[in-house]
């Protein structure tokens, strides 16, 4: 009887270990919900406000990408460069 309980206990431990391993394995296979860098904060060069990259207004000027909080800031920046 003693031996039976011991085996049962071992099986329970083994079961939990296996379940955890399986969960980790599943987690690795899942794709990331958010594409990396989307939550990264970027600074508006005009008004110095920080905005998440996912919602920022982007403008490619001279081969470089700039991020702005709004269209008007992007416009101001281009005017600054031109003037
Ligand atoms: Zn701005």
PDB file of the backbone (N, CA, C, O) and the ligand in Angstrom, with CONECT records:
HET     ZN  A 101       1
ATOM      1  N   UNK A   1       0.830  -1.215   0.000  1.00  0.00           N
ATOM      2  CA  UNK A   1       0.000   0.000   0.000  1.00  0.00           C
ATOM      3  C   UNK A   1       0.865   1.266   0.000  1.00  0.00           C
ATOM      4  O   UNK A   1       0.597   2.227  -0.721  1.00  0.00           O
ATOM      5  N   UNK A   2       1.907   1.232   0.830  1.00  0.00           N
ATOM      6  CA  UNK A   2       2.829   2.369   0.940  1.00  0.00           C
ATOM      7  C   UNK A   2       3.429   2.697  -0.426  1.00  0.00           C
ATOM      8  O   UNK A   2       3.534   3.857  -0.825  1.00  0.00           O
ATOM      9  N   UNK A   3       3.810   1.649  -1.112  1.00  0.00           N
ATOM     10  CA  UNK A   3       4.463   1.790  -2.406  1.00  0.00           C
ATOM     11  C   UNK A   3       3.501   2.415  -3.432  1.00  0.00           C
ATOM     12  O   UNK A   3       3.896   3.226  -4.270  1.00  0.00           O
ATOM     13  N   UNK A   4       2.262   2.018  -3.338  1.00  0.00           N
ATOM     14  CA  UNK A   4       1.228   2.521  -4.244  1.00  0.00           C
ATOM     15  C   UNK A   4       1.072   4.037  -4.101  1.00  0.00           C
ATOM     16  O   UNK A   4       0.980   4.756  -5.096  1.00  0.00           O
ATOM     17  N   UNK A   5       1.045   4.510  -2.855  1.00  0.00           N
ATOM     18  CA  UNK A   5       0.923   5.947  -2.594  1.00  0.00           C
ATOM     19  C   UNK A   5       2.138   6.697  -3.140  1.00  0.00           C
ATOM     20  O   UNK A   5       2.007   7.778  -3.714  1.00  0.00           O
ATOM     21  N   UNK A   6       3.309   6.113  -2.956  1.00  0.00           N
ATOM     22  CA  UNK A   6       4.559   6.711  -3.433  1.00  0.00           C
ATOM     23  C   UNK A   6       4.529   6.871  -4.954  1.00  0.00           C
ATOM     24  O   UNK A   6       4.909   7.909  -5.496  1.00  0.00           O
ATOM     25  N   UNK A   7       4.070   5.821  -5.620  1.00  0.00           N
ATOM     26  CA  UNK A   7       3.999   5.855  -7.092  1.00  0.00           C
ATOM     27  C   UNK A   7       2.974   6.887  -7.540  1.00  0.00           C
ATOM     28  O   UNK A   7       3.194   7.614  -8.509  1.00  0.00           O
ATOM     29  N   UNK A   8       1.869   6.944  -6.836  1.00  0.00           N
ATOM     30  CA  UNK A   8       0.813   7.903  -7.159  1.00  0.00           C
ATOM     31  C   UNK A   8       1.334   9.338  -7.015  1.00  0.00           C
ATOM     32  O   UNK A   8       1.054  10.210  -7.838  1.00  0.00           O
ATOM     33  N   UNK A   9       2.098   9.548  -5.949  1.00  0.00           N
ATOM     34  CA  UNK A   9       2.687  10.874  -5.714  1.00  0.00           C
ATOM     35  C   UNK A   9       3.659  11.241  -6.818  1.00  0.00           C
ATOM     36  O   UNK A   9       3.667  12.371  -7.307  1.00  0.00           O
ATOM     37  N   UNK A  10       4.470  10.281  -7.201  1.00  0.00           N
ATOM     38  CA  UNK A  10       5.451  10.508  -8.263  1.00  0.00           C
ATOM     39  C   UNK A  10       4.760  10.827  -9.588  1.00  0.00           C
ATOM     40  O   UNK A  10       5.188  11.696 -10.347  1.00  0.00           O
ATOM     41  N   UNK A  11       3.682  10.095  -9.835  1.00  0.00           N
ATOM     42  CA  UNK A  11       2.926  10.313 -11.072  1.00  0.00           C
ATOM     43  C   UNK A  11       2.316  11.710 -11.104  1.00  0.00           C
ATOM     44  O   UNK A  11       2.287  12.366 -12.145  1.00  0.00           O
ATOM     45  N   UNK A  12       1.830  12.152  -9.947  1.00  0.00           N
ATOM     46  CA  UNK A  12       1.234  13.487  -9.853  1.00  0.00           C
ATOM     47  C   UNK A  12       2.286  14.562 -10.164  1.00  0.00           C
ATOM     48  O   UNK A  12       2.033  15.505 -10.915  1.00  0.00           O
ATOM     49  N   UNK A  13       3.464  14.392  -9.569  1.00  0.00           N
ATOM     50  CA  UNK A  13       4.553  15.342  -9.809  1.00  0.00           C
ATOM     51  C   UNK A  13       4.923  15.337 -11.291  1.00  0.00           C
ATOM     52  O   UNK A  13       5.117  16.386 -11.905  1.00  0.00           O
ATOM     53  N   UNK A  14       5.016  14.144 -11.840  1.00  0.00           N
ATOM     54  CA  UNK A  14       5.369  13.988 -13.251  1.00  0.00           C
ATOM     55  C   UNK A  14       4.321  14.658 -14.140  1.00  0.00           C
ATOM     56  O   UNK A  14       4.642  15.295 -15.143  1.00  0.00           O
ATOM     57  N   UNK A  15       3.076  14.494 -13.746  1.00  0.00           N
ATOM     58  CA  UNK A  15       1.974  15.079 -14.521  1.00  0.00           C
ATOM     59  C   UNK A  15       2.083  16.601 -14.559  1.00  0.00           C
ATOM     60  O   UNK A  15       1.931  17.220 -15.613  1.00  0.00           O
ATOM     61  N   UNK A  16       2.349  17.195 -13.395  1.00  0.00           N
ATOM     62  CA  UNK A  16       2.451  18.658 -13.332  1.00  0.00           C
ATOM     63  C   UNK A  16       3.653  19.169 -14.114  1.00  0.00           C
ATOM     64  O   UNK A  16       3.586  20.203 -14.778  1.00  0.00           O
ATOM     65  N   UNK A  17       4.760  18.422 -14.023  1.00  0.00           N
ATOM     66  CA  UNK A  17       5.963  18.818 -14.763  1.00  0.00           C
ATOM     67  C   UNK A  17       5.708  18.769 -16.264  1.00  0.00           C
ATOM     68  O   UNK A  17       6.122  19.652 -17.014  1.00  0.00           O
ATOM     69  N   UNK A  18       5.015  17.713 -16.679  1.00  0.00           N
ATOM     70  CA  UNK A  18       4.720  17.521 -18.092  1.00  0.00           C
ATOM     71  C   UNK A  18       3.783  18.616 -18.597  1.00  0.00           C
ATOM     72  O   UNK A  18       3.938  19.136 -19.702  1.00  0.00           O
ATOM     73  N   UNK A  19       2.808  18.949 -17.753  1.00  0.00           N
ATOM     74  CA  UNK A  19       1.835  19.967 -18.138  1.00  0.00           C
ATOM     75  C   UNK A  19       2.519  21.323 -18.306  1.00  0.00           C
ATOM     76  O   UNK A  19       2.221  22.075 -19.234  1.00  0.00           O
ATOM     77  N   UNK A  20       3.451  21.621 -17.380  1.00  0.00           N
ATOM     78  CA  UNK A  20       4.155  22.898 -17.447  1.00  0.00           C
ATOM     79  C   UNK A  20       5.041  22.958 -18.704  1.00  0.00           C
ATOM     80  O   UNK A  20       5.114  23.981 -19.384  1.00  0.00           O
ATOM     81  N   UNK A  21       5.701  21.849 -18.984  1.00  0.00           N
ATOM     82  CA  UNK A  21       6.574  21.774 -20.160  1.00  0.00           C
ATOM     83  C   UNK A  21       5.759  21.954 -21.429  1.00  0.00           C
ATOM     84  O   UNK A  21       6.182  22.621 -22.373  1.00  0.00           O
ATOM     85  N   UNK A  22       4.591  21.349 -21.429  1.00  0.00           N
ATOM     86  CA  UNK A  22       3.714  21.429 -22.590  1.00  0.00           C
ATOM     87  C   UNK A  22       3.238  22.864 -22.803  1.00  0.00           C
ATOM     88  O   UNK A  22       3.156  23.349 -23.932  1.00  0.00           O
ATOM     89  N   UNK A  23       2.923  23.536 -21.680  1.00  0.00           N
ATOM     90  CA  UNK A  23       2.434  24.916 -21.768  1.00  0.00           C
ATOM     91  C   UNK A  23       3.538  25.831 -22.301  1.00  0.00           C
ATOM     92  O   UNK A  23       3.281  26.720 -23.114  1.00  0.00           O
ATOM     93  N   UNK A  24       4.767  25.604 -21.837  1.00  0.00           N
ATOM     94  CA  UNK A  24       5.900  26.414 -22.316  1.00  0.00           C
ATOM     95  C   UNK A  24       6.132  26.184 -23.804  1.00  0.00           C
ATOM     96  O   UNK A  24       6.450  27.102 -24.560  1.00  0.00           O
ATOM     97  N   UNK A  25       5.963  24.935 -24.191  1.00  0.00           N
ATOM     98  CA  UNK A  25       6.162  24.583 -25.594  1.00  0.00           C
ATOM     99  C   UNK A  25       5.120  25.279 -26.465  1.00  0.00           C
ATOM    100  O   UNK A  25       5.435  25.794 -27.538  1.00  0.00           O
ATOM    101  N   UNK A  26       3.890  25.288 -25.995  1.00  0.00           N
ATOM    102  CA  UNK A  26       2.799  25.945 -26.727  1.00  0.00           C
ATOM    103  C   UNK A  26       3.044  27.444 -26.828  1.00  0.00           C
ATOM    104  O   UNK A  26       2.821  28.057 -27.872  1.00  0.00           O
ATOM    105  N   UNK A  27       3.510  28.024 -25.718  1.00  0.00           N
ATOM    106  CA  UNK A  27       3.750  29.472 -25.672  1.00  0.00           C
ATOM    107  C   UNK A  27       4.794  29.909 -26.669  1.00  0.00           C
ATOM    108  O   UNK A  27       4.723  31.005 -27.226  1.00  0.00           O
ATOM    109  N   UNK A  28       5.774  29.035 -26.893  1.00  0.00           N
ATOM    110  CA  UNK A  28       6.846  29.387 -27.821  1.00  0.00           C
ATOM    111  C   UNK A  28       6.349  29.398 -29.262  1.00  0.00           C
ATOM    112  O   UNK A  28       6.833  30.165 -30.094  1.00  0.00           O
ATOM    113  N   UNK A  29       5.371  28.532 -29.545  1.00  0.00           N
ATOM    114  CA  UNK A  29       4.880  28.420 -30.902  1.00  0.00           C
ATOM    115  C   UNK A  29       3.949  29.536 -31.310  1.00  0.00           C
ATOM    116  O   UNK A  29       3.725  29.768 -32.498  1.00  0.00           O
ATOM    117  N   UNK A  30       3.398  30.238 -30.308  1.00  0.00           N
ATOM    118  CA  UNK A  30       2.427  31.290 -30.632  1.00  0.00           C
ATOM    119  C   UNK A  30       3.116  32.547 -31.162  1.00  0.00           C
ATOM    120  O   UNK A  30       4.159  32.951 -30.647  1.00  0.00           O
ATOM    121  N   UNK A  31       2.540  33.155 -32.175  1.00  0.00           N
ATOM    122  CA  UNK A  31       3.115  34.410 -32.668  1.00  0.00           C
ATOM    123  C   UNK A  31       2.834  35.566 -31.703  1.00  0.00           C
ATOM    124  O   UNK A  31       1.848  35.546 -30.966  1.00  0.00           O
ATOM    125  N   UNK A  32       3.693  36.546 -31.720  1.00  0.00           N
ATOM    126  CA  UNK A  32       3.506  37.692 -30.831  1.00  0.00           C
ATOM    127  C   UNK A  32       2.274  38.480 -31.247  1.00  0.00           C
ATOM    128  O   UNK A  32       2.020  38.695 -32.432  1.00  0.00           O
ATOM    129  N   UNK A  33       1.519  38.902 -30.247  1.00  0.00           N
ATOM    130  CA  UNK A  33       0.272  39.608 -30.547  1.00  0.00           C
ATOM    131  C   UNK A  33       0.537  40.971 -31.185  1.00  0.00           C
ATOM    132  O   UNK A  33      -0.134  41.370 -32.136  1.00  0.00           O
ATOM    133  N   UNK A  34       1.517  41.663 -30.647  1.00  0.00           N
ATOM    134  CA  UNK A  34       1.853  42.976 -31.199  1.00  0.00           C
ATOM    135  C   UNK A  34       3.164  42.848 -31.958  1.00  0.00           C
ATOM    136  O   UNK A  34       4.103  42.214 -31.477  1.00  0.00           O
ATOM    137  N   UNK A  35       3.231  43.431 -33.112  1.00  0.00           N
ATOM    138  CA  UNK A  35       4.493  43.421 -33.824  1.00  0.00           C
ATOM    139  C   UNK A  35       5.502  44.230 -33.007  1.00  0.00           C
ATOM    140  O   UNK A  35       5.157  45.275 -32.455  1.00  0.00           O
ATOM    141  N   UNK A  36       6.744  43.753 -32.929  1.00  0.00           N
ATOM    142  CA  UNK A  36       7.716  44.408 -32.055  1.00  0.00           C
ATOM    143  C   UNK A  36       7.962  45.857 -32.451  1.00  0.00           C
ATOM    144  O   UNK A  36       8.034  46.189 -33.634  1.00  0.00           O
ATOM    145  N   UNK A  37       8.090  46.703 -31.453  1.00  0.00           N
ATOM    146  CA  UNK A  37       8.407  48.097 -31.709  1.00  0.00           C
ATOM    147  C   UNK A  37       7.208  49.009 -31.834  1.00  0.00           C
ATOM    148  O   UNK A  37       7.354  50.230 -31.890  1.00  0.00           O
ATOM    149  N   UNK A  38       6.015  48.420 -31.879  1.00  0.00           N
ATOM    150  CA  UNK A  38       4.828  49.243 -32.068  1.00  0.00           C
ATOM    151  C   UNK A  38       4.520  50.098 -30.841  1.00  0.00           C
ATOM    152  O   UNK A  38       3.971  51.195 -30.946  1.00  0.00           O
ATOM    153  N   UNK A  39       4.887  49.566 -29.677  1.00  0.00           N
ATOM    154  CA  UNK A  39       4.653  50.305 -28.436  1.00  0.00           C
ATOM    155  C   UNK A  39       5.836  51.183 -28.062  1.00  0.00           C
ATOM    156  O   UNK A  39       5.810  51.892 -27.056  1.00  0.00           O
ATOM    157  N   UNK A  40       6.853  51.125 -28.874  1.00  0.00           N
ATOM    158  CA  UNK A  40       8.047  51.909 -28.593  1.00  0.00           C
ATOM    159  C   UNK A  40       7.713  53.398 -28.681  1.00  0.00           C
ATOM    160  O   UNK A  40       7.022  53.832 -29.603  1.00  0.00           O
ATOM    161  N   UNK A  41       8.203  54.168 -27.726  1.00  0.00           N
ATOM    162  CA  UNK A  41       7.904  55.596 -27.724  1.00  0.00           C
ATOM    163  C   UNK A  41       8.891  56.338 -28.610  1.00  0.00           C
ATOM    164  O   UNK A  41      10.102  56.124 -28.545  1.00  0.00           O
ATOM    165  N   UNK A  42       8.344  57.209 -29.435  1.00  0.00           N
ATOM    166  CA  UNK A  42       9.182  58.025 -30.315  1.00  0.00           C
ATOM    167  C   UNK A  42       8.899  59.505 -30.020  1.00  0.00           C
ATOM    168  O   UNK A  42       7.801  59.876 -29.607  1.00  0.00           O
ATOM    169  N   UNK A  43       9.924  60.336 -30.246  1.00  0.00           N
ATOM    170  CA  UNK A  43       9.762  61.753 -29.916  1.00  0.00           C
ATOM    171  C   UNK A  43       9.473  62.591 -31.151  1.00  0.00           C
ATOM    172  O   UNK A  43      10.110  62.457 -32.196  1.00  0.00           O
ATOM    173  N   UNK A  44       8.508  63.443 -30.988  1.00  0.00           N
ATOM    174  CA  UNK A  44       8.161  64.422 -32.013  1.00  0.00           C
ATOM    175  C   UNK A  44       9.253  65.492 -31.992  1.00  0.00           C
ATOM    176  O   UNK A  44       9.445  66.146 -30.967  1.00  0.00           O
ATOM    177  N   UNK A  45       9.982  65.688 -33.115  1.00  0.00           N
ATOM    178  CA  UNK A  45      11.076  66.667 -33.109  1.00  0.00           C
ATOM    179  C   UNK A  45      10.599  68.117 -33.044  1.00  0.00           C
ATOM    180  O   UNK A  45      11.396  69.018 -32.784  1.00  0.00           O
ATOM    181  N   UNK A  46       9.320  68.347 -33.275  1.00  0.00           N
ATOM    182  CA  UNK A  46       8.791  69.711 -33.273  1.00  0.00           C
ATOM    183  C   UNK A  46       8.355  70.131 -31.872  1.00  0.00           C
ATOM    184  O   UNK A  46       8.848  71.123 -31.335  1.00  0.00           O
ATOM    185  N   UNK A  47       7.433  69.377 -31.285  1.00  0.00           N
ATOM    186  CA  UNK A  47       6.909  69.781 -29.972  1.00  0.00           C
ATOM    187  C   UNK A  47       7.488  68.957 -28.827  1.00  0.00           C
ATOM    188  O   UNK A  47       7.116  69.165 -27.672  1.00  0.00           O
ATOM    189  N   UNK A  48       8.395  68.024 -29.127  1.00  0.00           N
ATOM    190  CA  UNK A  48       9.115  67.219 -28.133  1.00  0.00           C
ATOM    191  C   UNK A  48       8.212  66.289 -27.322  1.00  0.00           C
ATOM    192  O   UNK A  48       8.563  65.872 -26.219  1.00  0.00           O
ATOM    193  N   UNK A  49       7.062  65.975 -27.877  1.00  0.00           N
ATOM    194  CA  UNK A  49       6.129  65.080 -27.191  1.00  0.00           C
ATOM    195  C   UNK A  49       6.456  63.640 -27.582  1.00  0.00           C
ATOM    196  O   UNK A  49       6.822  63.368 -28.725  1.00  0.00           O
ATOM    197  N   UNK A  50       6.323  62.729 -26.635  1.00  0.00           N
ATOM    198  CA  UNK A  50       6.554  61.316 -26.911  1.00  0.00           C
ATOM    199  C   UNK A  50       5.246  60.637 -27.281  1.00  0.00           C
ATOM    200  O   UNK A  50       4.243  60.772 -26.580  1.00  0.00           O
ATOM    201  N   UNK A  51       5.266  59.903 -28.394  1.00  0.00           N
ATOM    202  CA  UNK A  51       4.074  59.182 -28.848  1.00  0.00           C
ATOM    203  C   UNK A  51       4.449  57.736 -29.184  1.00  0.00           C
ATOM    204  O   UNK A  51       5.558  57.477 -29.651  1.00  0.00           O
ATOM    205  N   UNK A  52       3.524  56.787 -28.948  1.00  0.00           N
ATOM    206  CA  UNK A  52       3.802  55.403 -29.354  1.00  0.00           C
ATOM    207  C   UNK A  52       3.933  55.310 -30.869  1.00  0.00           C
ATOM    208  O   UNK A  52       3.164  55.923 -31.609  1.00  0.00           O
ATOM    209  N   UNK A  53       4.915  54.537 -31.319  1.00  0.00           N
ATOM    210  CA  UNK A  53       5.205  54.454 -32.742  1.00  0.00           C
ATOM    211  C   UNK A  53       3.993  54.010 -33.564  1.00  0.00           C
ATOM    212  O   UNK A  53       3.834  54.403 -34.720  1.00  0.00           O
ATOM    213  N   UNK A  54       3.142  53.184 -32.947  1.00  0.00           N
ATOM    214  CA  UNK A  54       1.979  52.670 -33.667  1.00  0.00           C
ATOM    215  C   UNK A  54       0.974  53.736 -34.052  1.00  0.00           C
ATOM    216  O   UNK A  54       0.246  53.568 -35.031  1.00  0.00           O
ATOM    217  N   UNK A  55       0.915  54.841 -33.298  1.00  0.00           N
ATOM    218  CA  UNK A  55      -0.079  55.878 -33.584  1.00  0.00           C
ATOM    219  C   UNK A  55       0.552  57.159 -34.118  1.00  0.00           C
ATOM    220  O   UNK A  55      -0.155  58.101 -34.477  1.00  0.00           O
ATOM    221  N   UNK A  56       1.887  57.194 -34.169  1.00  0.00           N
ATOM    222  CA  UNK A  56       2.561  58.410 -34.617  1.00  0.00           C
ATOM    223  C   UNK A  56       2.378  58.632 -36.114  1.00  0.00           C
ATOM    224  O   UNK A  56       2.202  57.688 -36.884  1.00  0.00           O
ATOM    225  N   UNK A  57       2.425  59.902 -36.506  1.00  0.00           N
ATOM    226  CA  UNK A  57       2.387  60.265 -37.929  1.00  0.00           C
ATOM    227  C   UNK A  57       3.812  60.135 -38.443  1.00  0.00           C
ATOM    228  O   UNK A  57       4.727  60.767 -37.914  1.00  0.00           O
ATOM    229  N   UNK A  58       4.002  59.316 -39.475  1.00  0.00           N
ATOM    230  CA  UNK A  58       5.356  59.103 -39.991  1.00  0.00           C
ATOM    231  C   UNK A  58       5.569  59.871 -41.282  1.00  0.00           C
ATOM    232  O   UNK A  58       4.665  60.023 -42.104  1.00  0.00           O
ATOM    233  N   UNK A  59       6.780  60.342 -41.427  1.00  0.00           N
ATOM    234  CA  UNK A  59       7.137  61.114 -42.608  1.00  0.00           C
ATOM    235  C   UNK A  59       8.556  60.739 -43.014  1.00  0.00           C
ATOM    236  O   UNK A  59       9.482  60.802 -42.206  1.00  0.00           O
ATOM    237  N   UNK A  60       8.715  60.350 -44.267  1.00  0.00           N
ATOM    238  CA  UNK A  60      10.049  60.011 -44.761  1.00  0.00           C
ATOM    239  C   UNK A  60      10.660  61.225 -45.434  1.00  0.00           C
ATOM    240  O   UNK A  60      10.221  61.650 -46.503  1.00  0.00           O
ATOM    241  N   UNK A  61      11.668  61.769 -44.799  1.00  0.00           N
ATOM    242  CA  UNK A  61      12.326  62.962 -45.342  1.00  0.00           C
ATOM    243  C   UNK A  61      13.806  62.647 -45.527  1.00  0.00           C
ATOM    244  O   UNK A  61      14.517  62.315 -44.578  1.00  0.00           O
ATOM    245  N   UNK A  62      14.242  62.761 -46.767  1.00  0.00           N
ATOM    246  CA  UNK A  62      15.646  62.513 -47.082  1.00  0.00           C
ATOM    247  C   UNK A  62      16.111  61.124 -46.704  1.00  0.00           C
ATOM    248  O   UNK A  62      17.248  60.942 -46.270  1.00  0.00           O
ATOM    249  N   UNK A  63      15.246  60.150 -46.865  1.00  0.00           N
ATOM    250  CA  UNK A  63      15.619  58.770 -46.571  1.00  0.00           C
ATOM    251  C   UNK A  63      15.540  58.399 -45.102  1.00  0.00           C
ATOM    252  O   UNK A  63      15.795  57.252 -44.736  1.00  0.00           O
ATOM    253  N   UNK A  64      15.183  59.368 -44.251  1.00  0.00           N
ATOM    254  CA  UNK A  64      15.055  59.091 -42.823  1.00  0.00           C
ATOM    255  C   UNK A  64      13.599  59.207 -42.404  1.00  0.00           C
ATOM    256  O   UNK A  64      12.866  60.067 -42.893  1.00  0.00           O
ATOM    257  N   UNK A  65      13.189  58.336 -41.498  1.00  0.00           N
ATOM    258  CA  UNK A  65      11.807  58.362 -41.041  1.00  0.00           C
ATOM    259  C   UNK A  65      11.693  59.192 -39.763  1.00  0.00           C
ATOM    260  O   UNK A  65      12.415  58.972 -38.791  1.00  0.00           O
ATOM    261  N   UNK A  66      10.779  60.137 -39.791  1.00  0.00           N
ATOM    262  CA  UNK A  66      10.520  60.978 -38.619  1.00  0.00           C
ATOM    263  C   UNK A  66       9.122  60.685 -38.098  1.00  0.00           C
ATOM    264  O   UNK A  66       8.215  60.350 -38.860  1.00  0.00           O
ATOM    265  N   UNK A  67       8.968  60.817 -36.799  1.00  0.00           N
ATOM    266  CA  UNK A  67       7.672  60.545 -36.175  1.00  0.00           C
ATOM    267  C   UNK A  67       7.135  61.813 -35.529  1.00  0.00           C
ATOM    268  O   UNK A  67       7.855  62.552 -34.858  1.00  0.00           O
ATOM    269  N   UNK A  68       5.837  62.038 -35.756  1.00  0.00           N
ATOM    270  CA  UNK A  68       5.207  63.247 -35.232  1.00  0.00           C
ATOM    271  C   UNK A  68       3.920  62.891 -34.504  1.00  0.00           C
ATOM    272  O   UNK A  68       3.321  61.841 -34.740  1.00  0.00           O
ATOM    273  N   UNK A  69       3.502  63.805 -33.596  1.00  0.00           N
ATOM    274  CA  UNK A  69       2.272  63.566 -32.842  1.00  0.00           C
ATOM    275  C   UNK A  69       1.062  63.856 -33.713  1.00  0.00           C
ATOM    276  O   UNK A  69      -0.010  63.290 -33.494  1.00  0.00           O
ATOM    277  N   UNK A  70       1.222  64.741 -34.708  1.00  0.00           N
ATOM    278  CA  UNK A  70       0.094  65.092 -35.570  1.00  0.00           C
ATOM    279  C   UNK A  70       0.589  65.537 -36.938  1.00  0.00           C
ATOM    280  O   UNK A  70       1.781  65.760 -37.146  1.00  0.00           O
ATOM    281  N   UNK A  71      -0.355  65.661 -37.863  1.00  0.00           N
ATOM    282  CA  UNK A  71      -0.045  66.120 -39.226  1.00  0.00           C
ATOM    283  C   UNK A  71       0.534  67.534 -39.204  1.00  0.00           C
ATOM    284  O   UNK A  71       1.460  67.851 -39.951  1.00  0.00           O
ATOM    285  N   UNK A  72      -0.022  68.372 -38.340  1.00  0.00           N
ATOM    286  CA  UNK A  72       0.431  69.761 -38.305  1.00  0.00           C
ATOM    287  C   UNK A  72       1.891  69.858 -37.882  1.00  0.00           C
ATOM    288  O   UNK A  72       2.630  70.718 -38.362  1.00  0.00           O
ATOM    289  N   UNK A  73       2.299  68.965 -36.977  1.00  0.00           N
ATOM    290  CA  UNK A  73       3.697  68.967 -36.550  1.00  0.00           C
ATOM    291  C   UNK A  73       4.597  68.500 -37.690  1.00  0.00           C
ATOM    292  O   UNK A  73       5.688  69.037 -37.880  1.00  0.00           O
ATOM    293  N   UNK A  74       4.145  67.509 -38.444  1.00  0.00           N
ATOM    294  CA  UNK A  74       4.907  67.020 -39.591  1.00  0.00           C
ATOM    295  C   UNK A  74       5.066  68.142 -40.609  1.00  0.00           C
ATOM    296  O   UNK A  74       6.129  68.319 -41.206  1.00  0.00           O
ATOM    297  N   UNK A  75       3.992  68.891 -40.793  1.00  0.00           N
ATOM    298  CA  UNK A  75       3.991  70.003 -41.734  1.00  0.00           C
ATOM    299  C   UNK A  75       4.971  71.095 -41.284  1.00  0.00           C
ATOM    300  O   UNK A  75       5.743  71.627 -42.082  1.00  0.00           O
ATOM    301  N   UNK A  76       4.918  71.413 -39.987  1.00  0.00           N
ATOM    302  CA  UNK A  76       5.818  72.424 -39.417  1.00  0.00           C
ATOM    303  C   UNK A  76       7.274  72.028 -39.617  1.00  0.00           C
ATOM    304  O   UNK A  76       8.124  72.854 -39.950  1.00  0.00           O
ATOM    305  N   UNK A  77       7.541  70.733 -39.403  1.00  0.00           N
ATOM    306  CA  UNK A  77       8.902  70.228 -39.533  1.00  0.00           C
ATOM    307  C   UNK A  77       9.420  70.408 -40.961  1.00  0.00           C
ATOM    308  O   UNK A  77      10.563  70.808 -41.182  1.00  0.00           O
ATOM    309  N   UNK A  78       8.553  70.103 -41.916  1.00  0.00           N
ATOM    310  CA  UNK A  78       8.950  70.240 -43.321  1.00  0.00           C
ATOM    311  C   UNK A  78       9.166  71.702 -43.680  1.00  0.00           C
ATOM    312  O   UNK A  78      10.044  72.033 -44.478  1.00  0.00           O
ATOM    313  N   UNK A  79       8.367  72.567 -43.092  1.00  0.00           N
ATOM    314  CA  UNK A  79       8.533  74.009 -43.332  1.00  0.00           C
ATOM    315  C   UNK A  79       9.857  74.484 -42.747  1.00  0.00           C
ATOM    316  O   UNK A  79      10.558  75.301 -43.345  1.00  0.00           O
ATOM    317  N   UNK A  80      10.191  73.955 -41.558  1.00  0.00           N
ATOM    318  CA  UNK A  80      11.454  74.317 -40.909  1.00  0.00           C
ATOM    319  C   UNK A  80      12.647  73.904 -41.766  1.00  0.00           C
ATOM    320  O   UNK A  80      13.626  74.640 -41.894  1.00  0.00           O
ATOM    321  N   UNK A  81      12.540  72.698 -42.356  1.00  0.00           N
ATOM    322  CA  UNK A  81      13.619  72.206 -43.205  1.00  0.00           C
ATOM    323  C   UNK A  81      13.763  73.039 -44.464  1.00  0.00           C
ATOM    324  O   UNK A  81      14.868  73.316 -44.931  1.00  0.00           O
ATOM    325  N   UNK A  82      12.602  73.435 -45.007  1.00  0.00           N
ATOM    326  CA  UNK A  82      12.593  74.203 -46.258  1.00  0.00           C
ATOM    327  C   UNK A  82      13.100  75.619 -46.009  1.00  0.00           C
ATOM    328  O   UNK A  82      13.834  76.183 -46.821  1.00  0.00           O
ATOM    329  N   UNK A  83      12.702  76.176 -44.886  1.00  0.00           N
ATOM    330  CA  UNK A  83      13.058  77.572 -44.588  1.00  0.00           C
ATOM    331  C   UNK A  83      14.389  77.576 -43.916  1.00  0.00           C
ATOM    332  O   UNK A  83      14.901  78.640 -43.567  1.00  0.00           O
TER     333      UNK A  83
HETATM  334 ZN    ZN A 101       3.878  67.465 -32.123  1.00  0.00          ZN
END
